[in-house]
Each structure stands twice: as structure tokens, then as C-alpha cells.
Amino acid sequence: MKDYIIKISLCASFLFLITNCAVKKNNAITDSKKDITVKDTVVYKTDKSAKKTFFKDSDKESAWVDSIYSKMTLREKVGQLFMVSAYSNKDSVHVNQIKNLIEEYKVGSVIFFQGGPVRQAKLTNLYQSKAKVPLFIGIDAEWGLAMRLDSTYRYPWNMTLGAIQDLNLIEKVGRNMANENKRIGIHFNFAPVLDINTNPKNPIIGNRSFGEDKVNVANKATALIKGVQSQGVFSTGKHFPGHGDTATDSHYALPLVNFSKERIDLVELYPYKRLFDEGLVSVMVGHLNIPSLEPIPNLPSSTSYNVVTNLLQKELGFDGLIFTDGLAMKGASNFKGPGDLEIAAFLAGNDILLCPENVPVAVVKLEEAYTNSTITEERLAHSVKKILHYKFKAGLNHYKPIEMANIYNDLNPSQNDALHYQLYENAVTVLKNEKEILPIKELNQKIAYIKLGDDTNSAFVSTLKKYTEITEVKDNNLDSLNQELKKFDKVIISFHKVNKPWEKQEFTLTEMLWLKEVAKHNKVILDVFAKPYSLLSITDFEDIEGLVVSYQNSDISQVVSAELLFGAVAAKGKLPVSINNFFKVNDGLTTEKLNRLAFNAPENVNMNPAILSKIDAVAQKAIDGKMAPGIQVLVARKGNVIFQKSYGSQTYDNGKKVTNSDLYDVASISKMISTLPNVMQLYDKNKVTLDTKLKDMMPFFAKTNKENIIFKDLLNHYAGLQAWIPFYTATLDKNKNPSEKYYRKIAENGFTTKVADSLYLRNDYHDTIMKIIADTPLLAKKEYRYSDFTFIILKEYLERKTHQKLEDLSKENFYSTLGMNYTLYNPLDKFEKSNIAPTEIDNYFRHQPIQGYVHDMAAAMEGGVAGHAGIFSNAMDVAKMMQLFLQKGNYGGIQYFSPQTFDAFNTCYYKDKGVLRGLGFDKRIGKGGPTCECVSEASFGHTGFTGNMAWVDPKTEIVYVFLSNRTYPGVTNDENKLAKGKIREEIQQIIQEAIIK
């Protein structure tokens, strides 16, 4: 044995991070609060049969324990009582110190603190190899391994979980955390915190508590430990008998809990009694001064026989493992020095001594106490054998080293995000909803956004902007800010604080003043991405019409909260703590769900993300094969966007990378998302029937060969119309340039129809186009022939019938209320050219790069607004219209047309004639396209010449959008590699394969 003492400060470097206690000054707490609960809270109980089986001591187990114990030396027995702190982010000196404690002092357990999962796993294998009896490995992982380890998953805090009403979700959290613990050899997770946080000023518990309602705390804890222990990992309830109503941090001092025994029994002990009945394996005893339980002044509860033995074991009947809180904490170490403190804690009834300040001294002193009979054999055997029993239950009788391969991936499965979305969808809480300001229904209003706080808000803002136009307002002057806000109908204010549970999360005086003044003059929605206690500093909520608590500032919480504001998800959460006299525990309003697209993880709609990820390779194959320079892909299922990515660049010369907000010329998809829904509305209002003749719709066609074409045949492309005519060729001179007879380089009287940059067509040429269509012969035989004429005619019909321009109709009737703010004709009127993908370098008509102008020549000659082409959009906006179709005319709480109207248009009327189309919708037609054969016959959609596809399958509730500019840089000798390569179909096949049956 070395002749020097290795002294390790096991709980010093990160005292404020240790999850074990609470509070700063020795402040007395009066017995002002009695029973902290809510009568309506339902008690959650589990099936105890599994618990009883799990914890039953078998003959084999007892034999193993007796065999091990009988061969142990005194040093080995005493060593089992210690759990020492280890770090995986420290140097070899620290590693050697831990090895020495294991080899020389025979410590039986290790608790890991800061580091990384792979490094910790390696050290665990190393330390286990040095132990004669396999070690217990513990960790504080209250919100997952990320509480201690980098590169691991962070679950919400207990306070956030406390807002959730679905206990099955809490159980899932427990299972997930346990599996992650188990993957790196951890047996004990020192969680959950059972403290009832009735003191908002508690400096160390706070967000780590499930809240202030004792039944809610017990319910959540029961569900969590059920999940944890179902996977063979042990939970530890802490900090016995209750650290929630304190104002001192026991890392630095001994908190005084000055309540009567009756109050403690009624409130603080309630979760413990419930959880003991449910099979909680272990308890951590806090360092607390509780005069009603321990008469000796200033005796920490962790060293009190009255607390640990008389109350915990005898009165409450707990027979599991008992841990002290960290013994290097000042709440304990100020009481006695190393060795004497550990003896006192052991004699009080604790089994495992956590984080001693000086292990060698403590081990030697416990040996001396045994030798002089201060510690009896019976007492020592009781704890050591209990420890060995639980080591057997943990499988340490057949210890196997940790498998090192794939640790990172195993600890970060995509399913974690899926659960995380569910948790926040159930946690976010609405506390005020005056005049039903939530959810925001009308999207054609002006909404301003103001950020408060000092942490990131990017996910929140970007998600808000996926629903409607949001103007971010920043001003250093309150008066000018209020003046600016007069332009807006509503103001969303969000408050963001760093996602750390111990950080102060308070509004500054300036923020409170600005919030008050802005709310006084505007319709304000306040969304708080911080602990609910941050609201304590607000003295008046009267002028705040909408108040949302989102609890934490993470990307997923921001996404979900933005969804809630716009009704994509409904509010379900309940406040886990009270906020002064304004809001009481378990307050929480429900809000309406408006059937808008939400954003979610694939697993939550039974889709496999690993399979969906194969889309990346297919998109890259298309780009590498020069099938398209850039691509947008979006997949939604059951009303949730689960995949949205952009690939490549706008051009092949590695120019601007494509983003999700970039606009594409969607070509013939314009028919489906602009002209068609307007026509459907007229049909819905009985302005036209399926059998109305064209001459009755438009007298212009009377006495032509098209006068008796019926509306249904027109939309079905079964009217005998020609496919198309290159109208532009008649306007070119002999050199194939735009003729001066028809065009001008600058706009002038009679020449204002803009076709491209510095190219204006004579205004009356529209009449020429309509005359050509009217005079064109019909097909010799009535058969299916896809024709652009149909929608050129329908645009004319719509504008004459409604006395409005098509672009105005589409915007007013659909785009503005759907939040399709990136969907429009002539996008250069609103967007920069750099945000629009080019479609061609035109060398046959306009003789210039086509970017921001419609690619289709006929549509260009219509000034960019045509019934068959001209719309620019992005995948997200197109998906909104497709979701409206999937929901049979309903979106965002608005019924745009009846389900019966949609069904009428999505019917194949001439299937017996070989016409596999709806009215304006393409349908699946087998191997010839436009889809893979994997989609159902009920599916529908449309493709676009420039390389696009938008498709819906009602059977699977999937929306699929593919946008590209495959025509770039030219179509003169167009091979349509994209179509020949069946890229869109291949991606659609992947989507179908990703469905989890």
C-alpha cells in the first residue's frame, strides 16, 4: 500500500451542476403552506405484478450473494459502501486515482460526471476490469445523459414534463433514458427528483421538479420509474425527505426546513409513499436541517438516524438501497470531517456513501469503527449484502464489458426527436386567450414580431414564417417602436432564455417596461421560452391577450409553439406551478386545431426516417446526371411535414445553393393550384355544372366547333382539343427574333404586356390567341388529348365570370388565407431574382436567361399570368394546397369548397374510354407514369414541364412535392433526362417503402 493518501475532491469541480440538493442561505421556512395539491388531479397507479417479480430474491441470487460476501475481506466489504466520482474529461492522473481507489480501497461503485459517452464507456470497461466484484455505475441523468455527457440526447426538464397530461409519454421518456444508460453500462440513474417545488425562489431544484402539486409529482415520477425500471436500470428518488420548499442550496450550506412533521408527511413524503408502493429501487437522502424530524440542532438529515432509519425504513417501510447525497457538499461536509462524516451517515442507516471528499481516509476510519465495534458485523452485512443483491439484479453476476461499436448512433436514434415532438405538443401551455386570439386564424392580416431575451429564436421565427408573412420589428426607441407597430394587426412577442435549468430566467426591467407599453397599444401574444417562474416579475397581464408558456428554449419547443400559435397543433399542457395570484397550478386552456400542416418527426406518422434518407442519394444522382441543377423535395403525412430538403444549386455552375424558400416555375402545376380551385369554388356555388356547355359558359365560343363541349369534358381533356400551338412563332421576324410589329423594348401605349426583360408584347395579342383557339379544328376522333387550351379557356371564363384577374382571384380566394405567401405570378414584383431558380437560357424566342419570368411561351405572351402556367412557388406552399385537396377543401379552419365538390373533381368519368384522369387532376395510369405503381388508384396530382410533381395519396395520407428546374439551361434538344431517369417516381417509391406497416 502506498504510504500517502490520495485525496480526491469528488464533488467539488461541478458542485453547482450536481443534481442532489438545494439552496443558498440558512433561511427558515415557515409552515405557511399546508397541503400542496389539487383535488382534481387523478392518482396514477401501475400494475405491480411485474414489480413484484422483478424484485423477488431468488435462491440463486441469495446463494451468489452469500458466496461473494463469505470470501470478502473487511476492506472489500467496506469498499462496497462507497460510490466515488469519476470524470471522462480529465487526464490520466485522475484515471489513475480512480484505478487506485478500486484496486487499493476496493470501492464498489462509481458515479460519472462530465465527459463523453465513448470515453466514459472505455473508462467503465477499464475500471470494471480492475474490480474484483463488478462495480455499480451511476449517473445523474435527470433529463438524459446530456445532463453530464456531450454528444448525447437532452430530454425536457421535469418541470416541462410536469405540464404533460399523458403519462404514457413520461413512461416512454423513462424507457428511452434507461436504454441509453444501459448502453454505456450504467445501472443507477439518480432520478427522478421527487421534491415538490413549492418555493419559486428555490435556487437548485426549480426546473428539476415536476411542480408543486404533490399528486402530479407522484404521477409523473411513477410513470418515469416504471419506464426506467422496466428496462432493468434502477431509479433513485431524491432528495428525501423533501428539498422543494427551501431557499438555500445544500451544495453551499445546510437548508433549514422548518415544517411540522404533519406537513412533511402530508406534502413532502407523499411522492415517496406512492413510489415505494410502486417499487422504487433506491432513495437519495438530502442534506437538510429538519427540526421536526431530528431534534439535534443542525444535524443533516443524511446523518440522522431518526430520518434515515426510523422514518424512511421503519415508518415508511422502505427496504431498497439508500444513498446519501454527495458528501462533499457543504450541507454535509460542514458538519463533520472526512471519515467521521461517512461513519455518521452509515450509522444513520445509509447503504451507499456518495461522493466522499476523501475516500482513503473514510475507508480507513470505517475499518477502525468496525474493529472497535462502533460498526457491527450485522450492520455492515446488512448494507453490503443488500448492495450485492442489487448487483445480482443488475446482472453483474455475469458481467460483460460494454460493446464499443456504434455507441454514438445507439445513443442518438431518430426516435428521440419523435418523442421530443410529442412531449412538447403535450406540454406547451396556454394561460390566456382573450377574444380567442389563439390560434391565429386569419392569415391575410399584418403580424409583427418582437424578440425579448438573450438566447436564439431562429427555429421559432422560421416556423412562424412557414405559416404567414411575419415582419420582424427591431427598434431601440420605445416611442418609435410603438409608432411602427400601428401598421400591424397583431404582435407576437417571444422571450428566450438559455436552456439551462439553474440559470436565472427573468425579464429585465427594460423588457418589462416595453412589454407593458406594447401590450397597452396592440393585440399582443406573449410566448415564453423559459421556466414559468420567469413570469413572476410581470405585475400585470391584463393587456396581454394571448399568453403561452413553452418552458424551454430548444429548436423543437420553438417549432411546436409556433405551430400552436397557428393552430397546427392544439394546446394541451397544464401549468405545473403557480404564478403569484394570476395563474394557479394546473391552469391551462385548450385551443382549436385548424388542420394546418404541422412539422414532425417521421416516426410520429409511422414513417421510417432511415428509408426516407435514401431520397438524398436519388436527388444527388439527378444532379450529378445533369437531370436538374437543383431540387426541392417535401413529404408530409397525416398533416405533418416530415421531410423537407433542398439539393444542388440554381444552376450547374455551382451558383447559389437552393434553399427551401427559393421559388420555382411550377409550369402545369399552375393548372391545379391556381385555375382549378377557383373553378371548383364556382362549381361549389352552383355557378356551373359538369354538363354546362362551353357556349353557355362563354358566348365567345358560340357558333364555333367548340360550342357544345361540356365542362366535364373540358377538364377531363376529353373535348377533342389540340394539345398546344406555339403562338410565339408567328410573332418572330425572319431572323427568329421578336418582330417589331408585335414587340417593344420599353413599355409604351399599347405595348405593356411584359414577356421578359426589355420585351413588351402588344396588348391586343391576347385576343389573337383566343381567336386562334376558337378557330382551331377539333381532333378527327374524340379521344383523350392533354391540352393547354383547356386552362387558357378556363382563365378567360373565370375572369369574365368574376370580373377579377386570375392572379387576384387566386390570391384572395386561396393564397392569402392559406399562408401561401411564396406563391404568385410574376414573382419579380415581390422577390429578388436571386431567390428564383432560372428555367432556361432562351435562344429561340426571348433570347435571354429566363429567371423570374414564366418559362411557358404562351403564358409569357399573356403577361406571365395564364390558366395553364405562370405560377411560381416552393415545395412548402404547394404542399399547403395539396393538403387542402387531401382534406377535401378544408384547411386552417376554412372550408374552401365542399367535400362533395372535391369528390366530383377527383372522379374518373371516362375510365371505360381509357381516360384515367379526374377533372383537372392527373391520376395513376400504371407503368406509363406519371407516378410509380405503388400509389393507390385514389391518388391524384399533377406534373409540370419544368421538372415538377405534386401528388397526394388519400389512402396513405401522403403529400409529395418535387420541384426542379430540369429545363435549365435549355430545351432546344431536350432529352428530358429527369423523366427518362424516373427520378420523381423513384423518390415516390422510397416514400411508399418508408411507411411502417
Backbone hydrogen bonds, N-H to C=O, Kabsch-Sander energy under -0.5 kcal/mol:
donor,donor_aa,acceptor,acceptor_aa,energy
6,I,4,Y,-0.5
7,K,5,I,-0.9
8,I,6,I,-0.6
9,S,7,K,-0.5
10,L,8,I,-1.5
10,L,356,P,-0.6
12,A,9,S,-0.9
13,S,9,S,-0.5
15,L,12,A,-1.5
17,L,14,F,-1.8
18,I,14,F,-1.1
18,I,15,L,-0.7
23,V,249,D,-0.6
24,K,247,A,-1.5
24,K,248,T,-0.9
25,K,247,A,-0.8
27,N,25,K,-2.8
30,T,28,A,-0.5
32,S,30,T,-1.6
36,I,34,K,-0.9
37,T,35,D,-1.3
41,T,38,V,-1.8
48,K,46,T,-0.7
50,A,47,D,-0.5
52,K,48,K,-2.3
53,T,49,S,-1.7
54,F,50,A,-2.3
55,F,51,K,-2.1
56,K,52,K,-0.5
56,K,53,T,-0.8
58,S,56,K,-0.6
62,S,58,S,-2.4
63,A,59,D,-2.4
64,W,60,K,-2.1
65,V,61,E,-2.6
66,D,62,S,-2.7
67,S,63,A,-2.3
68,I,64,W,-2.5
69,Y,65,V,-2.8
70,S,66,D,-2.3
71,K,67,S,-0.8
71,K,68,I,-0.9
72,M,69,Y,-1.4
77,K,73,T,-2.2
78,V,74,L,-2.9
79,G,75,R,-2.6
80,Q,76,E,-1.2
80,Q,77,K,-0.6
81,L,78,V,-1.7
82,F,79,G,-1.7
83,M,353,L,-2.3
84,V,82,F,-0.5
84,V,109,S,-2.2
86,A,111,I,-2.4
88,S,114,Q,-1.8
89,N,114,Q,-0.8
95,V,91,D,-1.7
96,N,92,S,-2.7
97,Q,93,V,-1.8
98,I,94,H,-2.2
99,K,95,V,-2.5
100,N,96,N,-2.3
101,L,97,Q,-2.1
102,I,98,I,-2.0
103,E,99,K,-3.0
104,E,100,N,-3.2
105,Y,100,N,-1.0
105,Y,101,L,-0.5
107,V,101,L,-1.8
108,G,79,G,-2.5
108,G,82,F,-0.6
109,S,82,F,-1.4
110,V,136,F,-2.8
111,I,84,V,-3.0
112,F,110,V,-0.5
112,F,138,G,-2.4
113,F,86,A,-2.7
115,G,148,R,-1.3
120,Q,116,G,-2.6
121,A,117,P,-2.4
122,K,118,V,-2.2
123,L,119,R,-2.3
124,T,120,Q,-2.9
125,N,121,A,-2.3
126,L,122,K,-2.2
127,Y,123,L,-3.5
128,Q,124,T,-2.8
129,S,125,N,-1.7
130,K,126,L,-0.8
130,K,127,Y,-0.9
131,A,127,Y,-0.6
131,A,128,Q,-1.0
136,F,108,G,-2.1
138,G,110,V,-2.9
139,I,188,F,-1.7
140,D,112,F,-0.6
141,A,139,I,-1.0
143,W,144,G,-0.6
144,G,141,A,-1.5
146,A,153,Y,-1.2
147,M,144,G,-2.0
148,R,145,L,-2.3
149,L,145,L,-3.5
150,D,115,G,-2.5
152,T,149,L,-0.5
155,Y,143,W,-2.9
155,Y,153,Y,-0.6
159,M,207,N,-2.4
161,L,157,W,-2.2
162,G,158,N,-2.5
163,A,160,T,-1.4
164,I,161,L,-1.5
167,L,165,Q,-1.0
169,L,166,D,-1.0
170,I,166,D,-0.8
171,E,167,L,-2.1
172,K,168,N,-1.9
173,V,169,L,-1.9
174,G,170,I,-2.1
175,R,171,E,-2.3
176,N,172,K,-2.8
177,M,173,V,-2.8
178,A,174,G,-2.3
179,N,175,R,-2.4
180,E,176,N,-1.9
181,N,177,M,-2.5
182,K,178,A,-3.1
183,R,179,N,-1.7
184,I,180,E,-0.9
184,I,181,N,-1.0
185,G,182,K,-1.8
186,I,181,N,-2.5
187,H,137,I,-2.9
188,F,137,I,-2.1
189,N,234,F,-2.8
190,F,139,I,-2.6
190,F,188,F,-0.6
191,A,189,N,-2.9
194,L,238,K,-4.5
195,D,238,K,-0.7
197,N,195,D,-0.8
197,N,211,G,-1.8
198,T,196,I,-2.1
199,N,244,G,-1.1
202,N,199,N,-2.0
208,R,205,I,-2.9
209,S,206,G,-2.0
212,E,576,P,-2.5
213,D,576,P,-0.6
214,K,36,I,-2.4
214,K,212,E,-0.7
217,V,213,D,-2.7
218,A,214,K,-2.3
219,N,215,V,-2.8
220,K,216,N,-2.7
221,A,217,V,-2.5
222,T,218,A,-2.6
223,A,219,N,-2.2
224,L,220,K,-2.4
225,I,221,A,-2.8
226,K,222,T,-2.0
227,G,223,A,-1.9
228,V,224,L,-2.6
229,Q,225,I,-2.9
230,S,226,K,-1.2
231,Q,227,G,-0.5
231,Q,228,V,-1.4
232,G,229,Q,-1.3
233,V,228,V,-1.3
234,F,187,H,-3.1
236,T,189,N,-1.2
236,T,191,A,-1.8
237,G,282,S,-2.4
238,K,192,P,-1.5
240,F,284,M,-2.5
242,G,239,H,-1.2
246,T,244,G,-0.7
248,T,23,V,-0.6
250,S,248,T,-0.6
252,Y,23,V,-0.5
252,Y,249,D,-2.2
253,A,249,D,-1.6
256,L,27,N,-0.6
257,V,255,P,-0.6
257,V,289,N,-3.0
258,N,256,L,-0.7
259,F,257,V,-1.2
264,I,260,S,-2.3
265,D,261,K,-2.6
266,L,262,E,-2.2
267,V,263,R,-2.6
269,L,264,I,-2.9
270,Y,267,V,-1.0
273,K,269,L,-2.5
274,R,270,Y,-2.0
275,L,271,P,-2.6
276,F,272,Y,-2.8
277,D,273,K,-1.3
278,E,274,R,-0.7
279,G,275,L,-0.6
279,G,276,F,-0.9
280,L,275,L,-2.1
282,S,235,S,-1.3
283,V,321,L,-2.1
284,M,237,G,-3.0
285,V,283,V,-0.5
285,V,323,F,-3.0
286,G,240,F,-2.9
288,L,286,G,-1.0
289,N,255,P,-3.1
290,I,288,L,-0.8
293,L,290,I,-1.8
294,E,290,I,-2.4
299,L,296,I,-1.5
301,S,288,L,-1.9
303,T,300,P,-2.1
304,S,301,S,-1.3
305,Y,303,T,-0.6
308,V,304,S,-3.0
309,T,305,Y,-1.6
310,N,305,Y,-2.4
311,L,306,N,-1.8
312,L,307,V,-2.4
313,Q,308,V,-0.8
313,Q,309,T,-0.5
314,K,309,T,-2.8
315,E,310,N,-2.6
316,L,311,L,-2.3
318,F,312,L,-2.0
321,L,281,V,-1.5
323,F,283,V,-3.3
323,F,321,L,-0.5
324,T,352,I,-1.9
325,D,285,V,-1.4
327,L,354,L,-2.9
328,A,355,C,-0.7
329,M,326,G,-1.3
330,K,251,H,-2.0
331,G,250,S,-2.4
332,A,329,M,-2.1
333,S,329,M,-3.2
334,N,330,K,-1.5
335,F,332,A,-1.9
336,K,332,A,-1.0
340,D,338,P,-1.2
341,L,337,G,-2.5
343,I,339,G,-2.2
344,A,340,D,-2.3
345,A,341,L,-2.4
346,F,342,E,-2.4
347,L,343,I,-2.8
348,A,344,A,-1.4
349,G,345,A,-0.6
349,G,346,F,-1.3
350,N,345,A,-1.7
351,D,322,I,-2.4
352,I,322,I,-2.4
353,L,81,L,-3.9
354,L,352,I,-0.7
355,C,83,M,-2.4
362,A,358,N,-2.1
363,V,359,V,-3.0
364,V,360,P,-2.2
365,K,361,V,-2.4
366,L,362,A,-2.2
367,E,363,V,-2.1
368,E,364,V,-2.3
369,A,365,K,-2.3
370,Y,366,L,-1.9
371,T,367,E,-2.5
372,N,368,E,-2.5
373,S,370,Y,-1.3
374,T,369,A,-1.9
375,I,369,A,-2.1
376,T,374,T,-0.5
380,L,376,T,-2.4
381,A,377,E,-3.2
382,H,378,E,-2.1
383,S,379,R,-1.5
384,V,380,L,-2.7
385,K,381,A,-2.6
386,K,382,H,-1.3
387,I,383,S,-2.6
388,L,384,V,-2.5
389,H,385,K,-2.6
390,Y,386,K,-2.0
391,K,387,I,-1.8
392,F,388,L,-2.2
393,K,389,H,-2.2
394,A,390,Y,-1.6
395,G,392,F,-1.9
396,L,391,K,-2.7
398,H,395,G,-1.6
399,Y,396,L,-1.0
404,M,402,I,-0.5
407,I,404,M,-1.0
410,D,406,N,-2.4
411,L,407,I,-2.0
412,N,408,Y,-0.8
412,N,409,N,-0.6
416,N,413,P,-1.7
417,D,414,S,-0.8
418,A,414,S,-1.4
419,L,415,Q,-2.3
420,H,416,N,-2.5
421,Y,417,D,-2.6
422,Q,418,A,-1.7
423,L,419,L,-2.6
424,Y,420,H,-2.2
425,E,421,Y,-2.4
426,N,422,Q,-1.3
427,A,423,L,-0.9
428,V,424,Y,-2.1
429,T,549,V,-2.5
430,V,589,L,-0.6
431,L,429,T,-0.6
431,L,547,L,-2.8
432,K,547,L,-1.3
434,E,545,E,-2.9
436,E,433,N,-1.5
437,I,434,E,-1.3
440,I,565,L,-3.4
441,K,439,P,-0.7
443,L,441,K,-0.7
447,I,445,Q,-0.5
447,I,469,E,-0.6
448,A,490,K,-2.6
449,Y,471,T,-2.5
450,I,492,I,-2.6
452,L,494,S,-3.3
454,D,496,H,-1.1
455,D,496,H,-1.2
461,V,457,N,-2.3
462,S,458,S,-2.6
463,T,459,A,-1.7
464,L,460,F,-2.5
465,K,461,V,-2.2
466,K,463,T,-1.1
467,Y,464,L,-1.7
468,T,464,L,-1.5
471,T,447,I,-2.3
472,E,470,I,-0.6
473,V,449,Y,-2.9
473,V,471,T,-0.6
474,K,472,E,-0.5
481,L,477,N,-2.0
482,N,478,L,-2.5
483,Q,479,D,-1.9
484,E,480,S,-2.3
485,L,481,L,-2.3
486,K,482,N,-0.6
486,K,483,Q,-0.9
487,K,484,E,-1.4
488,F,485,L,-1.8
489,D,446,K,-2.6
490,K,446,K,-1.6
491,V,523,K,-2.7
492,I,448,A,-2.9
493,I,491,V,-0.6
493,I,525,I,-3.2
494,S,450,I,-2.0
495,F,527,D,-2.5
496,H,452,L,-2.0
496,H,494,S,-0.5
497,K,529,F,-1.6
500,K,498,V,-2.3
503,E,500,K,-1.0
507,F,534,S,-0.6
512,M,508,T,-2.5
513,L,509,L,-2.1
514,W,510,T,-2.7
515,L,511,E,-2.6
516,K,512,M,-2.2
517,E,513,L,-2.4
518,V,514,W,-2.9
519,A,515,L,-2.4
520,K,516,K,-1.5
521,H,517,E,-1.0
521,H,518,V,-0.6
522,N,518,V,-1.0
524,V,522,N,-1.0
524,V,543,D,-0.5
525,I,491,V,-2.5
526,L,524,V,-0.5
526,L,546,G,-3.2
527,D,493,I,-2.8
527,D,525,I,-0.5
528,V,548,V,-2.8
529,F,495,F,-3.2
529,F,527,D,-0.7
530,A,528,V,-0.9
534,S,531,K,-2.4
535,L,532,P,-2.1
536,L,533,Y,-1.8
537,S,534,S,-0.8
538,I,535,L,-1.7
539,T,537,S,-0.6
544,I,541,F,-1.2
545,E,524,V,-0.9
545,E,543,D,-0.8
546,G,524,V,-2.1
547,L,432,K,-1.8
548,V,526,L,-3.0
549,V,429,T,-3.2
550,S,528,V,-3.0
550,S,548,V,-0.6
551,Y,528,V,-0.8
551,Y,530,A,-0.6
552,Q,550,S,-2.6
554,S,552,Q,-1.0
558,Q,554,S,-2.1
559,V,555,D,-2.3
560,V,556,I,-2.7
561,S,557,S,-2.3
562,A,558,Q,-2.1
563,E,559,V,-2.2
564,L,560,V,-2.3
565,L,561,S,-2.1
566,F,562,A,-1.2
567,G,564,L,-1.5
568,A,563,E,-2.4
569,V,563,E,-0.6
572,K,428,V,-0.9
573,G,428,V,-1.7
574,K,163,A,-2.0
575,L,587,D,-3.8
579,I,583,F,-3.3
580,N,578,S,-0.6
582,F,579,I,-1.6
583,F,579,I,-1.7
586,N,575,L,-4.5
587,D,584,K,-2.1
589,L,430,V,-3.1
591,T,571,A,-0.6
594,L,567,G,-3.1
594,L,592,E,-0.5
595,N,567,G,-0.5
596,R,567,G,-0.5
598,A,639,G,-2.6
600,N,641,V,-2.4
604,N,601,A,-1.3
605,V,602,P,-2.0
606,N,603,E,-1.8
607,M,602,P,-1.7
608,N,994,A,-2.6
612,L,608,N,-2.1
613,S,609,P,-1.9
614,K,611,I,-1.8
615,I,612,L,-2.1
616,D,613,S,-1.2
617,A,613,S,-0.5
618,V,614,K,-1.5
619,A,615,I,-2.7
620,Q,616,D,-2.4
621,K,617,A,-2.2
622,A,618,V,-2.0
623,I,619,A,-2.0
624,D,620,Q,-3.1
625,G,621,K,-2.0
626,K,623,I,-1.6
627,M,622,A,-3.0
628,A,622,A,-0.8
631,I,647,Y,-2.2
632,Q,963,L,-2.6
633,V,645,K,-2.7
634,L,961,V,-2.3
635,V,643,F,-2.9
636,A,959,V,-2.5
637,R,640,N,-2.6
638,K,957,E,-2.0
640,N,637,R,-1.5
641,V,598,A,-3.6
642,I,635,V,-2.5
642,I,640,N,-0.6
643,F,635,V,-1.6
645,K,633,V,-2.3
647,Y,631,I,-3.1
649,S,629,P,-2.0
650,Q,656,K,-2.6
654,N,651,T,-0.6
658,V,648,G,-2.3
662,D,659,T,-1.2
663,L,835,N,-2.9
664,Y,873,S,-3.3
666,V,664,Y,-0.8
666,V,871,I,-2.1
669,I,666,V,-2.1
670,S,667,A,-2.2
671,K,668,S,-1.4
671,K,868,H,-0.6
672,M,668,S,-0.7
673,I,669,I,-2.2
674,S,670,S,-1.6
675,T,670,S,-1.1
676,L,671,K,-2.9
678,N,674,S,-1.1
679,V,675,T,-2.1
680,M,676,L,-2.7
681,Q,677,P,-1.8
682,L,678,N,-1.6
683,Y,679,V,-2.4
684,D,680,M,-2.6
685,K,681,Q,-1.5
686,N,683,Y,-1.9
687,K,682,L,-2.9
688,V,682,L,-0.6
692,T,689,T,-1.2
694,L,709,I,-2.6
695,K,707,E,-2.2
696,D,693,K,-1.0
697,M,693,K,-1.7
698,M,694,L,-3.2
701,F,698,M,-2.5
702,A,699,P,-2.0
704,T,701,F,-1.4
707,E,704,T,-1.5
709,I,706,K,-1.4
711,F,692,T,-2.4
712,K,690,L,-2.7
714,L,710,I,-2.2
715,L,711,F,-2.2
716,N,712,K,-1.6
717,H,714,L,-1.1
718,Y,713,D,-2.7
720,G,783,E,-0.5
727,F,725,I,-2.1
729,T,726,P,-1.5
730,A,727,F,-1.0
731,T,728,Y,-2.1
732,L,729,T,-1.2
733,D,737,N,-3.5
736,K,733,D,-2.1
739,S,731,T,-2.8
742,Y,739,S,-1.4
743,Y,739,S,-2.1
744,R,760,Y,-2.0
748,E,751,F,-1.5
751,F,748,E,-2.9
753,T,761,L,-1.6
754,K,752,T,-1.1
755,V,759,L,-2.8
756,A,759,L,-1.3
759,L,756,A,-1.6
760,Y,744,R,-3.0
761,L,753,T,-3.4
762,R,742,Y,-2.0
763,N,750,G,-2.7
765,Y,762,R,-1.6
766,H,763,N,-1.0
767,D,764,D,-0.7
768,T,764,D,-1.0
769,I,765,Y,-2.2
770,M,766,H,-2.2
771,K,767,D,-2.2
772,I,768,T,-2.5
773,I,769,I,-2.3
774,A,770,M,-2.3
775,D,771,K,-2.1
776,T,772,I,-1.5
779,L,720,G,-2.7
783,E,781,K,-0.7
785,R,717,H,-2.3
788,D,723,A,-2.3
790,T,787,S,-0.5
792,I,788,D,-1.7
793,I,789,F,-2.8
794,L,790,T,-2.1
795,K,791,F,-1.7
796,E,792,I,-1.5
797,Y,793,I,-2.4
798,L,794,L,-2.9
799,E,795,K,-2.4
800,R,796,E,-2.1
801,K,797,Y,-2.7
802,T,798,L,-2.6
803,H,799,E,-1.4
809,L,805,K,-2.5
810,S,806,L,-2.8
811,K,807,E,-1.6
812,E,808,D,-2.9
813,N,809,L,-3.1
814,F,810,S,-1.6
815,Y,810,S,-2.5
816,S,811,K,-2.7
818,L,814,F,-2.3
819,G,815,Y,-1.0
820,M,815,Y,-2.4
821,N,819,G,-1.7
823,T,820,M,-1.2
824,L,822,Y,-0.5
824,L,872,F,-2.0
826,N,870,G,-0.5
828,L,852,G,-0.7
829,D,826,N,-1.9
830,K,827,P,-2.1
831,F,827,P,-3.3
835,N,832,E,-1.8
836,I,833,K,-1.9
837,A,663,L,-2.8
839,T,850,I,-2.6
840,E,850,I,-1.0
841,I,969,P,-3.4
842,D,840,E,-0.7
842,D,848,Q,-2.0
850,I,840,E,-3.8
851,Q,849,P,-0.8
860,A,856,D,-2.2
861,M,857,M,-1.9
862,E,858,A,-0.6
862,E,859,A,-0.8
863,G,860,A,-1.7
864,G,859,A,-2.3
865,V,862,E,-0.8
866,A,864,G,-0.6
866,A,869,A,-1.3
872,F,824,L,-2.6
873,S,664,Y,-2.3
878,V,874,N,-2.4
879,A,875,A,-2.1
880,K,876,M,-1.3
881,M,877,D,-1.4
882,M,878,V,-2.2
883,Q,879,A,-2.5
884,L,880,K,-2.0
885,F,881,M,-2.0
886,L,882,M,-2.5
887,Q,883,Q,-2.3
888,K,885,F,-1.9
889,G,884,L,-2.6
890,N,884,L,-0.6
890,N,887,Q,-0.8
891,Y,894,I,-2.3
892,G,594,L,-0.8
893,G,594,L,-1.2
894,I,891,Y,-1.7
896,Y,889,G,-3.4
896,Y,894,I,-0.9
897,F,889,G,-0.5
902,F,898,S,-2.0
903,D,899,P,-2.6
904,A,900,Q,-2.1
905,F,901,T,-1.7
906,N,902,F,-1.7
907,T,904,A,-0.6
909,Y,907,T,-0.9
909,Y,917,R,-0.5
911,K,908,C,-0.5
913,K,910,Y,-1.4
914,G,911,K,-1.6
915,V,910,Y,-2.4
916,L,914,G,-1.0
917,R,915,V,-1.2
918,G,921,F,-2.4
919,L,905,F,-3.0
920,G,715,L,-1.4
920,G,918,G,-1.3
922,D,941,G,-3.3
923,K,916,L,-0.7
924,R,939,S,-0.5
925,I,929,G,-0.6
929,G,926,G,-1.7
935,V,932,C,-0.9
939,S,936,S,-1.4
940,F,952,V,-2.5
941,G,922,D,-1.4
942,H,950,A,-2.3
944,G,948,N,-1.8
947,G,944,G,-2.2
948,N,944,G,-1.8
949,M,962,F,-2.7
950,A,942,H,-2.6
951,W,960,Y,-3.0
952,V,940,F,-3.2
953,D,958,I,-2.3
956,T,953,D,-0.6
957,E,953,D,-1.7
958,I,953,D,-1.4
959,V,636,A,-2.7
960,Y,951,W,-3.0
961,V,634,L,-2.5
962,F,949,M,-3.5
963,L,632,Q,-2.5
965,N,630,G,-0.9
966,R,946,T,-1.7
967,T,946,T,-0.7
968,Y,965,N,-1.9
974,D,971,V,-1.5
980,K,976,N,-2.4
981,G,977,K,-2.9
982,K,979,A,-1.0
983,I,978,L,-1.6
986,E,982,K,-2.4
987,I,983,I,-2.3
988,Q,984,R,-2.0
989,Q,985,E,-2.2
990,I,986,E,-2.0
991,I,987,I,-2.3
992,Q,988,Q,-2.0
993,E,989,Q,-2.4
994,A,990,I,-1.6
995,I,992,Q,-1.2
996,I,606,N,-3.0
997,K,995,I,-0.7
